[in-house]
């Protein structure tokens, strides 16, 4: 693997002085600094790359303060590991496999992408890529199909992050002929043998992930970081919607803003609400209604017309129906 201080081929990597390391889990490093030297962690060139990634994460994600704090803590740990190698101190290769648990639409995939960029910037991964898969990408339907599928996914993620969404579907003990356990065993082998070249992130609902790890203790013992993602609050979702609209150069009229906040209150109480994902889908439908309204108007349009969503565009949702279908 690229050791701390080396850079891979991705976009966010920044290289610093390359320490010499051994190949065992715990090694005495060849020092590049004198024992009485002093260093400032912020002066590490790779730290600047990591800060850029962390700043982007803080800008992009509304709320999720506990998640952001944990990511910053992991970054601090890795910076200290880099510093220790420069003094020739014994270090252990950090285990970076993770579990992201929480409801849908809470930023797990976004955080996985930023995590890959941060690990790459600090030299703990060769590349910043994330290869996202589900059970269908790993498990075959017939004997002999699962191993090549799983190994292909691992090969595509090599040097970066393998993100397994709804990972608990890999384990189906009620079906004796299911091949998910074979995929788990291959992942276990790779997580141990390729610990320095591949980071695996398991994601899904918290309760199901707990059962998944309880049923596979060998897997749980190889996952060092368990990060919980919570539902967004109403105010946070309003802020997220504003950001989505601004990115696409749309905005609500004052009446539409009021209608959207009412819509959100109603929608959050309905089944299958998926946080930011549901907000994005709702905004897409509002844009659809706006487009139909503007075409039907059969008149000249200005820039403001094309940018503005009205209360009618919001209240056209079935969420406002007295008896929603």
N, C-alpha and C positions, 0 to 999 in steps of 0.2 A: 504494500500500500504506500501511497505518498505519505511520508512522515510529516509531522508539524514543521512548517517552514517551507514545504515544497508546494508547487501549484500544479493543478491539472489543466484540462483543456476547456473548461467552461468559461462563462462570461464574467463571473464575479470573483474569480480567484486572484489573490495578490500574494506574491511570494515574499518570504523573509529569509533570514539566515537559516541554512539547513543543518539541523543537528544530526549527529550520527547516532543511530539507534540499533539495538540488537533485534533479534527475532523472537525472543521468548516473551511470555506474558509479562514477566517482570525482569527488567534489565537494569544494569548500571550503565549509564550513558557516558559516552566520551565527551568531556566538557568542551565547550567552545568559549567559556568565560572563566576568568580567574575566580578562585573562591571568595575573594574580597570585593568582587565587582558588584555594581549596583545597576539595576535595570528598572525601567518604568514600563508596565504592561501595555500602556497606551501607545508606546513608541514602536511596538511590533507592527510591521507593515500589514501583516495579515489581520491584526486587530482592527485596522481601518476598514478592511473589507467586511469583517464581521459586523462592525458598527453600522455600516451602510445597510446591511441586510436587516439588522434588528430595528433600525430606524424606519425602514420600509414596512416592516411588520407592524410596528406601532402606529404608523399612518394608515395602513390598510384596514386593520381590524378594529372595529368598534368594540368596546368592552373587553371581555375575556382577560381581565387583569391577572387572574391566577395563572392562566396559560402563558401570558407574556412574561410573568415573573419567573416561571420555571424555565422558559427558553433562555432568558438572560442568565439564569444560574448555570445552565449547561454550558453556555458560552464562556462564563467566567472560569468554570472548571477546566475547560480545554485550553484557555489562555494560560492558566497556571501550569498545566501539563507541559505546554510549550516552553515556559520559562524554566521548569525543572530540568528539561533535557539540556538546556544551554549550560546549566551548572553541573551536568553529569550526575544528577541525582537519580536514584532508582524510581522508575515509573512503571505503572501498569497500563497496558493498552486499554483505554476506556471501552466498556461495553455500551454501545449506543443504540441498541435495538429498543423500540418504544411501543407503547400502546396508547392510542388516542380513543377515549371513550366519551360518548355523549350523543345527543339527538342529532338528526340530520340538519344540514344548513348552518352549522355553527363554526365553519372555517377550518375544519380538520385538513382538508386537501390543501388549502392555502398555506397553512402552517407547515405541512409536510414539504411543500415546495421551498418555503423560506428556510426550513431546517436543512434541506439538502444544500442550498446555497451557502448557508453559514458554515456547515461542516466542510464544504469544499474550500471556502475562503480561508479557513483555519488549517487546511492541509490534511484533514482527517478522512476525506473522500477524494477520489480521483476526478470526479465529475459532479456537477450539480443536478444531474437529471433525476427525475422521479418516474418510475414505471409503475402505473396503477393497474391493479388486477382485482378480479373477484374469483369466487370459487370456480366459475365456468372456465376461467383461463388456466386453472391449475389442475382440475380434476377431470379425468376422462370417464367415459361411460362403460368402457370395457377393460378387461385385463390388458396391461401393457401400455395403456394410453396415458396414465397419470404421470409416470416418471418423466417421459420426454416433455410433456407440457410444463410441468413444474420446473424442470431444468432449463427449458427455453426461457421462461419468465425470469429466472434467476440470471441467466446469461444476459438478457436485455437490460437488467437492472445493475449488472456488475459495475462496481466502482461508484455507484450512486445509491439511491433509495428504492426499495421495493415496497410499495404501498398496497396493502391488502385490505380492501374495504369489505365490511360485513364478514370479517374473518371467521366468526363462529359457525358459518355455514360449511366450513371445512370439516367440522366434526358432527357426524350424524350417527350416534351409537345405536339408534333404533333400527338402522338398516345394516344388516350384517354384510351385505354385498357392496356397501359404499366404499369408494376408494379414497375418501378424503384423508383418512389416517395415513395413507401412503404419502400424500403430499406433505402432511405435517412432519413426518419422519425425515423426508428429504430436506425440508426447510430447517429442521433442527440441525442436521449435519452441516448444512451450508452456513448457518448462523454461527456455529462453533468454529468450523474450519476456515471460514472466510470473514472472520469477525472484523478484520481490518479493511476489508474491501467492499463490504455490502452492509447497509443498514436496512433492517426490516421494520416497518411500522404496521402494526395490526390496528384496525379501526372498526368501530361499531358501537351499538348500544351498550351502556354500562352493565346492565344486568346480564345480558347474554355473553358479554365478554368475560365477566366474572366466572360464569359457568364454563366457558371455553377454557380458560386458564386453569380452573380447578380440575378439569378433566384431563389436562395435559400439563402436569407439574414440570416436566422437563422443559417445556416451552416457556412457562412462566419464569423459571429460574434464569432464563437467558434474556429476559426483557428487563432492562434496568430502569427505564423511565416510564411511569404510568401517569399520563396527563389527562385530566378530566375537562371536558368542554361543557359549559352550561347553556341552557336556553337563554336567548336574548330577552331583555325586557322590552316593553312597549316603546319606551323612549329611545332605546338603542336601535330598534328596528326602524323607527322614524328617521333616525340619523343615517342608518344604512341606506334607506330608500333615497334620501336626499343626495347621498354620495353617488349612488347608481345613476340617478337622473342627471346630476352634474357632469358625470363622466361621458354621458351620451348627449349632452347639451339639450336637455329637457328641463322643465320645471313645472311645479304646480302653481296654478292661480291660487289666491288666498282661499277662495271657497273650496277648491280642490284639495288644498292642504288639510282643511278641516274635515272634508269628506274622507280623505285617506286615513286620517287618524281614527275616525269612526269605523271605517272598513277594517282597520287593523285590529281594533278591539274585538269586533265580531269574528274575524277570521281566526284569531288566536284561540278562540274558545271552541272552534270546530275541529273535527277529526283530521288527521293527516297533515297538520300544520308543520312545516319544515323550516321555520325560522327564515334566514336570509334567502334560502332557495325559494320559499313560497312568496316572499316579497318580490324577488326578481320576476317570477312567473306572473304575479299580479300586475306589475308594471308593464310587462310585455302585452298583456291583454288590454290595459288602458291605452297603450300606444296604438293597438289595433282599432279600438273604438274611436280614438282621435283621428286616425287616418280615414276611417269610414265617414266620420262627421265632416272632415274637411273636403273630401271628394263630393259628398252630397250637397255641400254648401254652394258649389258651382259659382265661385266668385274669385276675384284676385286675392292672393294670400301674401302676407308679409312674413318677415323673419320671426316675429313674435307669435304669429299663428302656428308656425311649424314647431316652435319650441314649447308651447304652453299646453299643458293638460288641464282640462276644465273639470268642474264638479260632475258634469254629466258623464265624462269619460270614466270617472271613478265610480259613480253610483249606478252605472250600467251593470255592475257585477251582481250575480245571483246571491251573493252574501247578504245583500240588502233585502232580498225577498222575504216576505213574512213566512213563507213555507218553502225554503230553499230546496232545490232538487239536487 
